[in-house]
């Protein structure tokens, strides 16, 4: 039976990633936190916080009442602005900049 290709499987579930980030959130930073190339928009901020809370793209789309492709567009924008390679680095940035605090 052929299984459709759904792209790469994440190494950790988003909820596990959040727990890992929360465990290290209170450690002192190794250096200054990188600043975005351009200011993060209000919609990107909403997606940023949702990613940092461990929501999947589908859950973010449902929670914010936007399409899945819009979520992906905002994630791509965040990655470009923050120089992040993936959603884990986006979530790390949210914790490093105290946009979200452990347990929230």
C-alpha distances in whole Angstrom, upper triangle without the diagonal:
4,6,10,13,15,18,19,19,23,25,26,26,29,30,31,32,35,36,36,38,40,41,42,44,47,48,50,49,49,50,51,48,47,48,45,46,47,47,44,44,44,41,40,42,40,36,38,39,36,34,36,36,32,31,27,27,26,29,32,31,31,34,36,35,34,31,28,29,33,32,30,33,35,33,34,37,38,36,38,42,41,40,37,34,31,32,33,36,37,37,39,41,41,43,45,47,47,45,43,45,43,42,42
4,6,9,12,14,16,17,21,23,25,24,27,29,29,30,33,34,34,36,38,40,41,42,45,46,48,46,46,48,48,45,44,45,42,43,44,44,41,41,42,38,37,39,37,34,35,36,33,31,34,34,30,29,25,25,24,27,29,29,29,32,34,33,31,28,25,26,30,29,27,30,32,30,30,34,35,33,35,38,38,37,34,31,28,29,30,33,34,34,36,39,39,40,42,44,45,43,41,43,41,41,41
4,6,9,11,13,14,17,19,21,21,23,25,26,26,29,31,31,33,35,36,37,38,42,42,45,43,43,45,45,42,40,41,39,40,41,41,38,38,38,35,33,35,34,30,31,33,30,28,30,30,26,25,21,21,21,23,26,25,26,29,30,30,28,25,22,23,26,25,24,27,29,27,27,31,31,30,32,35,35,34,31,28,25,25,27,30,30,31,33,35,35,37,39,41,41,39,38,39,38,37,37
4,6,9,12,13,16,19,21,20,22,25,25,26,28,30,30,32,34,36,36,37,41,41,43,42,42,43,43,40,38,39,36,37,38,38,35,35,35,32,30,33,31,28,29,31,28,26,29,29,25,23,20,19,18,21,23,22,24,27,28,27,25,22,19,20,23,22,20,23,26,24,24,28,29,27,29,32,32,31,28,25,23,23,25,28,28,29,31,33,33,35,37,39,39,37,36,38,37,36,36
4,6,8,10,14,16,18,18,20,23,23,23,26,28,28,29,32,33,34,35,38,39,40,38,39,40,40,37,35,36,33,34,35,35,32,33,33,30,28,30,29,26,27,29,26,23,26,27,23,22,18,17,17,21,22,22,23,26,27,27,24,21,18,18,22,21,18,21,24,21,21,25,26,24,26,29,29,28,25,22,20,20,22,25,25,26,28,30,31,32,34,36,37,35,34,36,35,35,34
4,7,8,11,14,16,15,17,20,20,20,23,25,25,26,29,30,31,31,35,36,37,36,36,37,37,34,32,33,30,31,32,32,29,29,30,26,25,27,26,22,23,25,22,20,23,23,20,18,14,14,14,17,18,18,20,22,23,23,21,18,15,15,19,17,15,18,20,18,18,22,23,21,23,26,26,25,22,19,17,17,19,22,22,23,25,27,27,29,31,32,33,31,30,32,31,31,30
4,6,9,12,15,15,16,19,20,19,22,24,24,24,27,29,29,30,33,34,35,33,33,34,34,31,29,30,28,29,30,30,28,28,29,26,24,26,25,21,22,24,22,19,22,22,19,18,14,14,15,18,19,19,21,23,24,24,22,19,15,15,18,17,14,17,19,17,16,20,21,19,21,24,24,22,19,16,14,15,17,19,20,21,23,25,26,27,29,30,31,30,29,31,30,30,30
4,6,9,12,12,14,17,17,16,19,22,21,22,25,26,26,27,31,31,32,30,30,32,32,29,27,29,27,28,29,30,27,28,29,26,24,25,25,21,21,23,21,18,20,21,18,17,14,14,16,18,19,20,22,24,25,26,23,21,17,17,20,18,15,18,20,17,17,20,20,18,20,23,22,21,18,14,12,13,15,17,18,19,21,23,24,25,27,29,30,28,27,29,28,29,28
4,6,9,9,11,14,14,14,17,19,18,20,22,23,24,25,29,29,31,29,30,31,32,29,28,29,28,29,30,31,28,29,29,26,24,25,24,21,21,22,20,17,19,19,16,16,13,14,15,17,18,20,21,23,24,25,24,21,18,19,21,18,16,20,21,17,18,22,21,19,22,25,23,22,19,16,13,13,14,17,18,18,20,22,23,24,26,28,29,27,26,27,26,26,26
4,5,7,8,12,11,10,13,15,15,16,19,20,20,22,25,25,27,26,26,28,28,25,25,26,25,27,28,28,25,27,27,24,22,23,22,19,18,19,17,14,15,16,13,13,11,13,15,16,17,19,21,21,23,24,23,21,18,19,20,17,16,19,19,16,17,20,19,17,20,22,21,20,16,14,11,10,10,14,15,15,16,19,20,20,22,24,25,24,22,24,22,23,23
4,7,9,12,10,9,13,14,13,15,18,18,18,20,24,23,26,24,25,27,28,25,25,27,26,28,30,30,27,29,29,27,24,25,24,21,20,21,19,16,16,17,14,15,14,16,18,19,20,22,24,24,26,27,26,25,21,22,24,21,19,22,22,18,20,23,21,19,22,24,22,21,17,14,12,12,11,14,16,15,16,19,20,20,22,25,25,25,23,24,22,22,23
4,6,8,6,6,10,11,10,12,15,15,16,18,21,21,24,23,24,26,27,24,24,26,26,28,29,29,26,28,28,25,23,23,22,19,18,18,17,13,14,14,11,13,12,15,17,17,18,20,22,22,24,26,25,24,21,22,23,20,19,22,21,18,20,23,20,19,22,24,22,21,17,16,12,11,10,13,15,13,14,18,18,18,20,23,23,22,20,21,18,19,20
4,5,5,6,9,10,11,13,14,16,17,18,22,23,25,25,26,28,28,25,25,27,26,28,29,29,25,26,26,24,22,21,20,17,17,17,14,12,12,12,8,10,9,12,14,13,15,17,18,18,21,23,22,21,18,20,21,18,18,21,20,17,20,22,20,19,23,24,22,22,18,17,13,11,11,14,15,13,15,18,18,18,21,23,22,21,19,20,18,17,18
4,5,5,6,9,10,11,12,14,16,16,20,21,23,22,24,26,26,22,23,24,23,26,26,25,22,23,22,20,18,18,16,14,13,13,10,8,9,8,5,6,7,10,12,11,12,15,16,16,18,20,20,19,17,19,19,15,15,19,17,14,17,19,17,17,20,21,19,20,16,15,12,9,8,12,12,10,12,15,14,15,18,19,19,18,15,16,15,15,15
4,5,5,6,9,10,11,13,15,15,18,20,23,23,25,26,27,24,24,25,25,28,28,27,24,25,24,22,20,19,17,15,15,13,11,10,9,8,5,7,9,13,14,12,13,17,17,16,18,21,21,22,19,22,22,18,19,22,20,17,21,22,20,20,24,24,22,23,19,19,15,12,11,14,14,11,13,16,15,15,18,20,19,18,15,15,13,12,13
4,5,5,6,9,10,11,13,14,17,18,21,21,23,25,26,23,24,26,26,29,30,29,25,27,26,24,22,21,20,18,17,16,14,12,11,10,8,11,12,15,17,16,17,20,21,20,22,25,25,25,22,24,24,21,21,24,22,19,22,24,21,21,24,25,22,23,19,18,15,13,11,14,15,12,13,17,16,15,18,20,19,19,16,16,13,13,15
4,5,5,6,9,10,11,12,16,16,19,18,20,22,22,20,20,22,22,25,26,25,22,24,24,22,20,19,18,16,14,14,13,10,9,9,7,10,11,14,17,16,16,19,21,20,21,24,24,24,21,23,23,19,19,21,20,17,19,21,18,17,21,21,19,19,15,15,12,10,7,10,11,9,10,13,13,12,15,17,17,17,14,14,12,13,14
4,5,5,6,9,10,10,13,15,18,18,20,22,22,19,20,21,21,25,25,24,21,23,22,21,18,17,16,15,13,11,11,9,6,6,5,9,12,15,17,15,15,19,19,18,19,23,23,23,21,23,22,19,19,22,19,17,20,21,18,18,21,21,19,20,16,17,14,11,8,11,11,8,9,12,11,10,13,15,14,14,11,11,9,10,11
4,5,5,6,9,10,13,14,17,18,20,22,23,21,22,24,24,28,29,27,24,26,25,24,22,20,20,18,16,14,14,12,10,9,9,12,15,18,20,18,18,22,22,21,23,26,26,27,24,26,26,22,23,25,23,20,23,25,21,21,25,25,22,23,19,20,17,14,12,14,15,11,11,15,14,12,15,17,16,16,13,12,9,9,11
4,5,5,7,9,12,12,15,16,17,20,21,19,20,23,23,27,28,27,24,27,26,25,23,21,21,19,17,16,16,14,11,11,11,14,16,19,22,20,20,24,25,23,25,28,28,28,26,27,27,23,23,26,24,20,23,24,21,20,24,24,20,21,18,18,15,14,10,12,14,11,10,14,14,11,13,17,16,17,14,13,10,12,14
4,5,5,6,9,10,13,13,15,17,18,15,17,19,20,23,25,23,21,23,23,23,20,18,18,17,14,13,14,12,9,10,10,14,16,18,21,19,19,23,24,22,23,26,26,27,25,26,25,22,22,24,21,18,21,22,18,18,21,21,17,18,15,16,14,12,9,10,11,8,7,10,10,8,10,13,12,13,11,10,8,11,12
4,5,5,8,10,13,14,16,19,19,17,19,21,22,25,26,25,22,24,23,23,21,19,19,18,15,13,14,13,10,10,11,15,17,20,22,20,20,23,24,22,23,27,27,28,26,28,27,23,24,26,23,21,23,24,20,21,24,23,20,21,18,20,17,15,12,13,14,10,9,12,11,8,10,13,11,13,10,8,5,7,10
4,6,7,9,12,14,16,19,20,18,21,23,24,28,29,28,25,28,27,27,25,22,22,22,19,17,18,16,13,13,14,18,20,23,25,23,23,27,28,25,27,30,31,32,29,31,30,26,27,29,26,24,26,27,23,23,26,26,22,23,20,21,19,17,14,15,16,13,11,14,14,11,12,15,14,16,13,11,8,10,13
4,6,6,9,10,12,15,16,15,17,20,22,25,27,26,24,27,26,26,24,22,22,21,18,17,18,17,13,15,15,19,21,24,26,25,24,28,29,27,28,31,31,32,30,31,30,26,27,28,26,23,25,25,22,21,24,23,20,21,18,19,18,17,13,13,15,12,9,12,13,9,10,13,13,15,13,11,9,12,15
4,6,8,9,12,14,15,13,16,18,20,23,24,23,21,24,23,24,21,19,20,19,16,15,16,15,11,13,15,18,21,23,26,24,22,26,27,25,26,29,29,30,29,30,28,25,25,27,24,21,24,24,20,20,23,22,18,20,18,19,18,16,13,13,13,11,8,10,10,6,7,10,9,11,10,8,7,10,12
4,6,9,12,14,15,14,17,19,22,25,26,25,23,26,26,27,24,21,22,22,19,17,20,19,15,16,18,21,24,26,29,27,26,29,30,28,28,32,32,34,32,33,32,28,29,30,27,25,27,27,23,23,26,24,21,22,21,23,22,20,17,16,17,14,12,13,13,9,9,11,10,13,12,9,8,12,14
4,6,9,12,13,13,17,19,22,25,27,26,25,28,28,28,26,23,25,24,21,20,22,20,17,19,20,23,26,28,31,29,28,31,33,30,31,35,35,36,34,35,33,30,30,31,28,26,28,28,24,23,26,24,21,22,20,22,21,20,17,16,17,15,12,13,14,11,10,13,12,16,15,12,12,15,17
4,6,9,10,11,15,17,20,23,25,24,24,27,28,29,26,23,25,25,21,21,24,22,19,21,22,26,28,30,33,31,29,33,35,32,32,36,36,37,35,36,34,31,31,32,29,26,28,27,24,23,25,23,20,21,20,22,22,21,18,17,18,16,13,13,15,12,9,12,12,16,16,14,14,18,19
4,5,7,8,11,14,17,20,22,22,21,25,26,27,24,22,24,23,20,20,22,21,17,20,22,25,27,28,31,30,28,31,33,31,31,35,34,35,33,33,32,29,28,29,26,24,25,24,21,20,22,20,17,17,17,19,20,19,16,14,16,15,11,11,13,11,7,10,12,15,15,15,15,19,20
4,7,9,11,15,18,20,23,23,23,27,28,29,26,24,26,26,22,22,25,23,20,23,24,27,28,30,33,32,30,34,36,34,33,37,36,37,35,35,33,30,30,30,28,25,26,25,22,21,22,21,17,17,17,19,20,20,17,15,17,17,13,13,16,14,10,13,15,18,19,18,19,22,23
4,6,9,12,16,18,20,21,21,25,26,28,25,23,26,25,21,22,25,23,21,24,25,28,29,30,34,33,31,34,36,34,33,37,36,36,35,34,33,30,29,29,27,24,25,24,21,20,21,19,16,16,16,19,20,21,18,15,17,17,14,13,15,14,11,12,15,18,19,19,20,24,24
4,6,9,13,15,17,17,18,22,23,25,22,20,23,23,20,21,24,22,20,23,24,27,29,29,33,32,29,32,34,32,31,35,33,34,33,32,31,28,28,27,24,23,23,22,19,18,19,16,13,14,15,18,20,20,18,15,16,16,13,11,14,13,9,10,13,15,17,18,20,23,23
4,6,10,13,15,15,15,19,20,21,18,17,20,19,16,17,20,18,16,20,21,23,25,25,29,28,25,28,31,28,27,31,30,31,29,29,27,24,24,24,21,19,20,18,15,15,16,13,10,12,12,16,17,17,15,12,12,13,10,8,10,10,7,7,11,12,14,16,17,21,21
4,7,9,12,12,13,17,19,20,17,16,19,19,15,17,20,18,17,20,21,23,24,24,28,27,25,27,30,28,27,30,28,29,27,27,25,23,22,21,19,17,17,16,13,12,12,10,7,9,10,14,15,16,15,11,11,13,11,8,11,12,9,9,13,14,16,18,20,23,22
4,7,8,9,10,14,16,18,15,14,17,17,14,16,19,18,17,21,22,23,25,24,27,27,24,26,29,27,25,28,26,28,26,25,23,21,21,20,17,16,16,14,11,12,12,8,7,9,11,15,16,16,17,13,12,14,13,9,11,13,11,9,13,13,16,18,21,24,23
4,5,6,7,11,14,15,12,12,16,15,13,15,18,17,16,20,21,22,23,22,25,25,22,23,26,25,23,26,24,24,23,22,20,18,18,16,14,13,13,10,8,9,9,5,5,8,10,14,15,15,16,13,11,14,13,10,12,14,13,11,14,13,16,19,22,25,23
4,7,9,12,15,16,14,14,18,17,15,18,21,19,20,23,24,25,25,23,27,27,24,25,28,27,25,27,25,25,24,23,20,20,19,17,15,15,13,10,10,10,8,5,7,8,11,15,16,17,18,15,14,17,17,13,15,18,16,15,18,17,20,23,26,28,27
4,6,9,13,14,12,13,16,16,15,18,20,19,20,23,24,24,25,23,26,26,23,24,27,25,23,25,23,24,23,22,19,19,18,16,13,14,14,10,10,12,9,6,9,11,14,17,18,18,20,17,15,18,18,15,16,19,18,15,18,17,20,23,26,28,26
4,6,9,11,10,10,13,14,13,15,18,18,18,21,23,23,24,22,25,25,21,22,25,23,20,23,21,23,23,21,18,18,18,16,13,14,14,11,10,13,12,8,10,13,15,18,19,18,20,17,14,17,17,14,14,17,16,13,16,14,17,20,24,26,23
4,7,8,6,6,10,10,9,12,14,14,15,18,19,19,20,18,21,21,17,18,21,19,17,19,18,19,19,18,15,14,15,13,10,11,12,9,7,11,11,8,9,13,13,17,17,15,17,15,12,14,15,12,11,15,15,13,14,12,15,18,21,23,20
4,5,5,6,9,10,10,12,14,15,16,18,20,19,20,18,20,20,16,17,19,18,14,17,15,17,18,17,13,13,15,12,9,12,13,10,9,13,13,11,13,16,16,19,19,17,19,18,14,16,18,15,14,18,18,16,17,14,16,20,23,24,21
4,5,5,6,9,10,11,13,14,15,17,19,18,19,17,19,18,14,15,17,15,12,15,14,16,17,17,14,13,15,14,10,13,15,12,12,15,16,14,15,19,18,21,20,18,20,19,15,16,19,16,14,17,19,16,16,13,15,18,21,22,19
4,5,5,6,9,10,11,12,14,16,17,15,16,14,16,15,11,12,14,12,9,11,10,13,14,13,10,9,12,11,8,10,13,11,10,14,15,14,15,18,18,20,18,16,19,18,14,15,18,16,14,18,20,17,18,14,16,19,22,22,19
4,5,5,6,9,10,10,12,14,15,14,15,13,15,15,11,12,15,14,11,14,12,14,14,13,10,9,10,9,5,7,10,8,7,10,12,10,11,14,14,16,15,13,15,15,11,12,15,13,12,15,17,15,16,12,14,18,20,21,18
4,5,5,6,9,10,10,12,14,14,15,14,17,16,12,14,16,14,12,15,14,16,16,16,13,11,13,13,9,10,13,11,9,12,14,12,12,16,15,17,16,13,15,14,11,11,14,12,9,13,14,12,12,9,11,14,17,18,15
4,5,5,6,9,10,11,13,11,13,12,14,12,9,11,12,10,8,11,11,14,14,15,12,10,13,13,9,11,14,13,11,14,16,15,15,18,17,19,17,14,16,16,12,12,15,14,11,14,16,15,14,11,11,15,17,17,14
4,5,5,6,9,10,11,9,10,9,11,10,7,9,11,10,8,11,10,12,11,12,10,7,9,10,7,7,11,11,9,12,14,14,14,16,14,16,14,11,13,14,10,10,14,13,11,14,16,15,15,12,12,16,17,18,15
4,5,5,6,9,10,10,12,11,14,13,10,12,15,13,12,15,14,16,15,15,13,10,11,12,9,8,11,11,8,10,13,12,11,14,12,14,12,9,11,11,7,7,10,9,7,10,12,12,12,9,9,13,15,16,13
4,5,5,6,9,9,12,12,15,12,10,13,14,12,11,15,15,17,16,18,15,12,14,15,12,11,15,14,11,14,17,15,14,17,15,17,15,11,12,13,9,8,11,10,7,9,12,11,11,7,7,10,12,13,10
4,5,5,7,6,8,9,11,9,6,10,11,9,9,13,13,15,13,15,14,10,13,14,12,11,15,15,13,15,18,17,16,19,16,17,14,11,12,13,10,9,12,13,10,12,15,15,14,11,10,13,13,13,11
4,5,5,5,7,8,11,10,8,11,13,12,12,15,15,15,13,15,14,10,11,14,11,9,13,14,11,12,16,16,14,16,13,14,11,7,8,10,7,6,10,11,9,11,14,14,14,12,10,13,13,14,12
4,5,8,10,12,14,13,11,15,16,14,15,18,18,19,17,19,17,14,15,17,14,12,15,16,12,13,17,16,14,16,13,15,12,8,8,9,7,4,7,9,6,8,11,12,11,9,7,10,10,11,10
4,6,9,12,14,11,10,14,14,12,14,17,18,19,17,20,18,15,16,19,16,14,18,19,16,17,20,20,18,20,17,18,15,11,11,13,11,8,11,12,10,10,14,14,13,11,8,10,9,9,8
4,7,10,11,9,9,13,14,13,14,17,17,18,16,18,18,14,15,18,16,14,17,18,16,16,20,20,18,20,16,17,13,10,9,12,11,8,11,14,12,12,16,17,16,14,12,13,12,12,11
4,7,8,6,6,10,10,9,11,14,14,15,13,15,15,11,13,16,14,13,16,18,16,17,20,21,19,21,18,18,14,11,12,14,13,11,14,16,14,15,18,19,18,16,14,16,15,14,13
4,5,5,6,9,10,10,12,14,13,13,10,13,13,10,11,14,13,11,15,17,16,16,19,20,20,21,17,17,13,10,12,15,13,12,16,17,16,18,21,21,21,19,17,19,18,18,17
4,5,5,6,9,10,11,12,10,9,7,9,10,6,7,11,11,9,12,14,14,15,18,19,19,20,17,16,13,10,13,15,13,13,17,18,17,19,22,22,22,19,18,21,21,21,19
4,5,5,6,9,10,10,10,8,6,10,11,8,10,13,13,13,15,17,17,18,21,22,22,23,21,20,17,14,17,19,17,17,20,21,20,22,25,25,25,22,21,23,23,22,20
4,5,5,6,9,10,10,11,9,13,13,10,12,15,14,14,17,19,18,19,22,23,22,24,21,21,17,14,16,19,17,16,19,20,18,20,23,23,23,20,18,20,20,19,17
4,5,5,6,8,8,9,8,11,10,7,10,12,11,11,14,15,15,16,19,20,20,21,19,19,16,13,15,17,14,14,18,18,16,18,21,21,20,17,16,19,19,18,16
4,6,5,6,5,5,5,9,8,6,9,11,11,12,15,16,16,18,20,21,21,23,21,21,18,15,18,20,17,17,21,21,19,22,24,24,23,20,19,22,23,22,19
4,6,5,7,8,8,12,11,10,13,15,15,15,18,19,19,21,24,24,25,26,24,24,21,18,20,23,20,19,23,23,21,23,26,26,25,22,20,23,23,22,19
4,6,8,10,11,14,13,11,14,16,14,15,19,19,18,21,23,23,23,26,23,24,21,18,20,22,19,17,21,21,19,21,24,23,22,19,17,20,20,19,16
4,6,9,10,13,10,9,13,14,12,14,17,17,16,19,21,21,22,24,22,23,21,18,20,21,18,18,21,21,18,21,24,22,21,18,17,20,22,21,17
4,7,9,12,10,10,14,14,14,16,18,19,19,22,23,23,24,27,25,26,23,20,23,24,21,21,25,24,22,24,27,26,25,22,21,24,25,24,21
4,7,8,6,7,10,11,11,13,15,16,16,19,21,21,22,24,23,23,21,18,21,23,19,20,24,23,21,24,27,25,25,22,22,25,26,25,22
4,5,5,7,9,10,11,13,14,15,17,19,20,21,23,24,22,22,20,18,21,23,20,21,24,24,23,26,28,27,27,24,24,27,28,27,25
4,5,5,6,9,10,11,12,14,15,17,19,20,21,22,20,19,17,15,18,20,18,19,22,22,21,24,26,26,26,23,23,26,26,26,24
4,5,5,6,9,10,10,12,14,15,16,18,20,21,19,18,16,15,19,20,18,19,23,22,22,25,27,26,27,24,24,28,28,28,26
4,5,5,6,9,10,10,12,14,15,16,18,20,18,19,17,15,19,20,17,18,22,21,20,23,25,24,25,21,22,25,27,27,24
4,5,5,6,9,10,11,12,14,15,16,18,16,16,14,12,15,16,13,15,18,18,17,20,22,21,22,19,19,22,23,23,21
4,5,5,6,9,10,10,12,14,15,16,14,14,12,11,14,15,13,15,18,18,17,21,22,22,23,20,21,24,25,25,23
4,5,5,6,9,10,11,12,14,15,14,14,13,13,16,16,14,16,19,18,18,22,23,22,23,21,21,25,26,27,25
4,5,5,6,9,10,10,12,14,13,14,13,11,15,14,11,14,17,15,15,18,20,19,20,17,18,22,23,24,22
4,5,5,6,9,10,10,12,10,10,9,8,11,11,8,11,14,13,13,16,18,17,19,16,17,20,21,23,21
4,5,5,6,9,10,10,9,10,9,9,13,12,10,14,16,15,15,19,20,19,21,19,20,23,25,26,24
4,5,5,6,8,10,10,11,11,12,15,13,11,14,16,14,15,18,19,18,20,17,19,23,24,26,24
4,5,5,6,8,8,10,10,9,12,10,7,11,12,10,11,15,15,14,16,14,16,19,21,23,21
4,6,5,5,5,6,7,8,10,8,7,11,12,11,12,15,15,15,18,16,18,21,22,24,22
4,6,5,7,8,10,12,14,12,10,14,15,13,15,18,18,17,20,18,20,23,25,27,26
4,6,8,11,12,13,15,12,10,14,14,11,13,16,16,14,17,16,18,21,24,26,24
4,5,9,10,11,12,9,7,11,11,8,10,13,12,12,15,14,16,19,21,23,22
4,7,9,11,12,9,9,13,12,10,13,16,14,15,18,17,19,22,23,26,25
4,6,8,8,5,6,10,10,9,12,14,13,14,17,16,17,20,21,23,22
4,7,8,7,8,11,11,12,14,16,16,17,20,19,20,22,22,25,24
4,5,6,7,9,10,11,13,15,16,17,19,18,18,20,20,22,21
4,5,5,6,9,10,11,13,14,15,17,15,15,17,17,19,18
4,5,5,6,9,10,11,12,14,15,15,14,15,15,17,17
4,5,5,6,9,10,10,12,14,14,14,16,16,18,18
4,5,5,6,9,10,11,12,11,12,14,15,17,16
4,5,5,6,9,10,11,10,9,11,12,14,13
4,5,5,6,9,10,10,10,11,11,14,14
4,5,5,6,8,8,9,11,13,16,15
4,6,5,6,5,6,9,11,13,12
4,5,5,6,5,6,8,11,11
4,5,8,9,9,11,14,14
4,5,8,9,12,15,14
4,5,6,9,12,11
4,7,10,12,10
4,7,9,7
4,6,6
4,6
4
